[in-house]
Amino acid sequence: MSAEATLDSMERLDQDMAAKHMMGFWRWNEVIAPHPVTTVQAHLWRWNDVYQHLVRAADLVDSERAERRAALLTNPGLNGQYTTHTIHASLQHLKPHEHVSAHRHTFAALRFILRGRGGYTTVQGQRCEMEAGDLILTPQLTWHDHSNDGDDPVVWLDEHDLPPVMALQQFAQDSYGQFQQPVQTTSRGSVACSGWSNQSIGRTPLSCITAGETPSRRCCHWPRSRLPLIRLTGSCSSSATP
C-alpha cells in the first residue's frame, strides 16, 4: 500500500470517528504540550485602586441590584472570569448598619478581614465577629450571612474554590428562607487560635480549635493568632540546623 493511500485512509478514519464524537489516540500526541501551559497571567491589584471602586460601589449598588457588593479580581489572561484557574477572589464592602441575606452554596470560602470593626459573619449559627486580621472560614453548604452593626464600613477579601466546582459542574446555591439565621453561639467565647508542638520535628502548626464539639475551625481572631505565630517563628529558628 502506498504512503498516499495510507494517508488518505487515515484521514477518512479520523473524519469518520470525529463524526461519531471520537478521536484516535494516535492523534493525542498532537495536542499534548511537552510542558505545562497556562493562560493565567501575573497581575497586581493595588489597594488604592480597589478601595476607590468599592467606595463608589457603596454609593451606587444596593442589595436589590446585587446580593453581595463585591469587586471580583479577574485575571487578564482568563477573559474576565476568575483570579486563577482554581481560585475566585473578590473584595467585599459592607456599609455601616447593613445586613445581607443568608444563603449557602457548594463552593467553600475564606474571608480575610482587611478593614473595619463591628461586622460579623454568621456561619451555621455561629456568629464570627470581624476585625482587621481575622480569618473566617465558610465550608461548603454552610448557611452564612453578613452584618455590620458598626459605624464604619467593613471590607474583607473573599477567596472561593469556585473554578474547580464549576469545572465539575457541581455549582448550586439556595437561600435560607429567612433574611438572617438565628445566632446560636459566638466566636469570642468559644474559639481560640493556638498551636500544638511536635518536638520531634521542631515545628508548631497552627489551628483554630474550640473547647466544645461544635462549631469548630471557623473563626481565627488575629490577637489570639499573633502569639502562636511568634512562638512558631521561635520554634522554627531554634530547630534550624546550620
C-alpha positions as CSV (number, residue, x, y, z in Angstrom):
1,M,0.0,0.0,0.0
2,S,1.4,3.4,-1.0
3,A,2.1,6.2,1.5
4,E,-0.5,8.3,-0.2
5,A,-3.2,5.6,0.1
6,T,-2.3,5.1,3.8
7,L,-2.6,8.8,4.5
8,D,-6.0,9.0,2.7
9,S,-7.2,6.0,4.7
10,M,-6.1,7.5,8.0
11,E,-7.8,10.8,7.1
12,R,-11.0,9.1,6.3
13,L,-10.8,7.1,9.5
14,D,-10.2,10.3,11.5
15,Q,-13.1,12.0,9.8
16,D,-15.5,9.1,10.3
17,M,-14.5,8.8,14.0
18,A,-14.9,12.6,14.5
19,A,-18.4,12.3,13.1
20,K,-19.2,9.9,15.9
21,H,-17.5,12.2,18.5
22,M,-14.4,10.0,18.8
23,M,-10.7,10.6,18.3
24,G,-7.9,8.1,17.7
25,F,-5.2,8.0,20.4
26,W,-2.6,8.3,17.6
27,R,-3.8,12.0,17.3
28,W,-3.5,12.7,21.0
29,N,0.3,13.5,20.9
30,E,-0.5,16.3,18.6
31,V,-2.4,18.2,21.4
32,I,0.0,17.3,24.3
33,A,2.5,20.0,25.2
34,P,5.9,19.0,26.5
35,H,5.5,21.3,29.5
36,P,2.6,22.9,31.4
37,V,0.8,25.7,29.6
38,T,-1.4,28.2,31.3
39,T,-3.2,31.4,30.2
40,V,-3.1,32.8,33.8
41,Q,-1.0,36.0,33.9
42,A,0.8,37.6,36.8
43,H,-1.1,40.7,37.9
44,L,-1.1,43.2,40.8
45,W,-4.3,44.7,42.1
46,R,-3.3,47.8,44.1
47,W,-5.3,48.5,47.3
48,N,-5.9,52.2,46.4
49,D,-7.5,51.2,43.1
50,V,-9.6,48.5,44.6
51,Y,-10.8,50.5,47.6
52,Q,-11.8,53.6,45.5
53,H,-14.0,51.4,43.4
54,L,-15.6,49.8,46.4
55,V,-16.4,53.2,47.9
56,R,-18.1,54.2,44.6
57,A,-20.0,50.9,44.5
58,A,-21.2,51.5,48.0
59,D,-23.0,54.6,46.7
60,L,-24.3,53.1,43.5
61,V,-25.0,49.4,44.2
62,D,-27.7,48.4,46.7
63,S,-28.8,45.0,47.9
64,E,-31.6,44.8,45.4
65,R,-29.2,45.0,42.5
66,A,-26.6,42.7,43.9
67,E,-26.9,40.3,46.8
68,R,-23.2,40.8,47.7
69,R,-21.4,44.1,46.9
70,A,-18.1,42.6,45.8
71,A,-15.4,43.6,43.4
72,L,-14.2,40.5,41.6
73,L,-10.4,40.2,40.9
74,T,-10.4,39.0,37.3
75,N,-7.2,37.7,35.8
76,P,-6.4,39.4,32.4
77,G,-5.5,36.0,31.0
78,L,-8.8,34.4,31.8
79,N,-11.2,36.6,29.8
80,G,-12.6,38.3,32.9
81,Q,-13.8,35.1,34.7
82,Y,-11.6,34.1,37.6
83,T,-8.5,35.2,39.5
84,T,-6.7,31.9,38.7
85,H,-7.8,28.6,37.3
86,T,-8.5,27.3,40.8
87,I,-9.3,30.5,42.9
88,H,-12.1,33.1,42.6
89,A,-11.1,36.1,44.7
90,S,-13.0,39.3,45.4
91,L,-13.2,42.2,47.9
92,Q,-16.5,42.8,49.6
93,H,-17.7,46.0,51.2
94,L,-20.4,46.2,53.9
95,K,-21.7,49.6,54.8
96,P,-22.5,50.7,58.4
97,H,-25.7,49.1,59.8
98,E,-26.1,47.0,56.6
99,H,-27.1,43.3,56.5
100,V,-27.0,40.8,53.7
101,S,-29.2,37.7,53.5
102,A,-28.3,34.2,54.4
103,H,-27.5,31.6,51.8
104,R,-25.3,28.6,51.1
105,H,-23.5,27.1,48.1
106,T,-21.5,24.1,47.1
107,F,-18.2,26.0,47.0
108,A,-16.2,26.9,50.1
109,A,-15.0,30.3,51.1
110,L,-12.5,32.0,53.4
111,R,-12.7,35.6,54.4
112,F,-9.7,37.7,55.5
113,I,-10.8,40.9,57.2
114,L,-8.9,44.0,56.0
115,R,-10.7,47.0,57.5
116,G,-13.4,47.9,59.9
117,R,-15.0,46.8,63.2
118,G,-18.5,45.9,64.2
119,G,-19.1,43.5,61.4
120,Y,-19.7,39.8,61.7
121,T,-20.5,36.7,59.6
122,T,-22.8,34.1,61.0
123,V,-21.8,30.6,59.8
124,Q,-24.2,27.8,60.6
125,G,-25.4,29.6,63.6
126,Q,-22.0,30.7,64.9
127,R,-21.5,34.5,65.0
128,C,-17.9,35.2,63.9
129,E,-17.0,38.8,64.7
130,M,-14.9,40.7,62.3
131,E,-11.8,42.8,63.0
132,A,-8.8,43.5,60.8
133,G,-6.5,40.5,60.5
134,D,-9.2,38.0,61.4
135,L,-9.9,34.9,59.3
136,I,-13.3,33.4,58.9
137,L,-14.0,30.0,57.1
138,T,-17.2,29.1,55.4
139,P,-17.2,25.4,54.5
140,Q,-19.3,24.3,51.5
141,L,-23.0,24.1,52.1
142,T,-22.9,26.0,55.4
143,W,-25.5,28.7,55.9
144,H,-23.9,32.2,56.2
145,D,-24.9,35.8,56.3
146,H,-23.0,39.1,56.9
147,S,-23.9,42.1,59.1
148,N,-22.3,45.3,60.1
149,D,-23.6,46.8,63.4
150,G,-20.7,49.4,63.5
151,D,-20.4,52.9,62.3
152,D,-17.7,52.3,59.8
153,P,-17.5,50.2,56.6
154,V,-16.1,46.7,56.8
155,V,-14.0,45.3,54.0
156,W,-12.7,41.8,53.5
157,L,-11.1,39.6,51.0
158,D,-13.1,36.6,49.8
159,E,-11.5,33.5,48.3
160,H,-13.6,30.7,46.8
161,D,-12.8,27.4,45.1
162,L,-15.5,28.2,42.6
163,P,-13.5,27.4,39.4
164,P,-13.0,23.7,40.1
165,V,-16.6,23.4,41.4
166,M,-17.8,24.9,38.1
167,A,-15.5,22.7,36.1
168,L,-17.0,19.7,37.8
169,Q,-20.5,21.1,37.1
170,Q,-21.4,21.0,40.8
171,F,-22.3,24.6,41.5
172,A,-25.6,25.1,43.3
173,Q,-26.8,27.9,45.7
174,D,-30.0,28.4,47.7
175,S,-31.5,30.9,50.2
176,Y,-32.0,30.2,53.9
177,G,-35.7,31.1,53.7
178,Q,-35.4,33.9,56.2
179,F,-33.3,37.0,55.8
180,Q,-30.9,36.0,58.6
181,Q,-30.3,32.8,60.5
182,P,-30.6,32.7,64.3
183,V,-27.4,33.0,66.3
184,Q,-26.7,30.0,68.5
185,T,-23.1,30.8,69.7
186,T,-20.4,33.4,69.2
187,S,-16.7,33.1,68.3
188,R,-15.4,35.2,71.1
189,G,-16.4,32.9,73.9
190,S,-15.8,29.5,72.4
191,V,-13.0,29.7,69.8
192,A,-9.3,30.4,70.3
193,C,-6.4,30.1,67.9
194,S,-3.5,28.1,69.3
195,G,-0.9,25.6,68.3
196,W,0.5,22.3,69.3
197,S,4.1,21.3,69.4
198,N,5.7,18.4,67.7
199,Q,9.2,18.4,69.3
200,S,10.4,15.5,67.2
201,I,10.4,17.7,64.1
202,G,10.6,21.1,65.8
203,R,7.6,22.7,64.2
204,T,4.4,24.2,65.7
205,P,1.5,24.1,63.3
206,L,-1.4,26.5,63.9
207,S,-5.1,25.5,64.1
208,C,-8.3,27.1,65.3
209,I,-9.7,24.9,68.0
210,T,-12.8,25.0,70.2
211,A,-13.5,23.7,73.7
212,G,-16.8,22.2,72.6
213,E,-17.7,19.7,70.0
214,T,-19.3,22.1,67.5
215,P,-18.9,24.5,65.9
216,S,-15.1,24.4,65.3
217,R,-12.5,25.8,63.0
218,R,-14.5,28.6,61.5
219,C,-13.0,31.8,63.1
220,C,-9.4,32.8,63.8
221,H,-9.0,36.1,65.5
222,W,-5.8,37.9,64.9
223,P,-5.0,39.0,68.5
224,R,-5.2,35.3,69.5
225,S,-3.2,34.1,66.5
226,R,-0.3,36.5,66.9
227,L,1.3,34.9,69.9
228,P,1.3,31.3,68.4
229,L,2.8,32.7,65.2
230,I,5.6,34.3,67.3
231,R,6.1,31.0,69.1
232,L,6.2,29.2,65.7
233,T,8.9,31.6,64.5
234,G,11.0,31.0,67.5
235,S,10.5,27.2,67.3
236,C,11.5,27.1,63.7
237,S,14.5,29.3,64.4
238,S,15.7,27.2,67.3
239,S,15.3,24.0,65.4
240,A,17.1,25.1,62.3
241,T,20.4,23.4,61.7
242,P,23.4,25.4,60.3
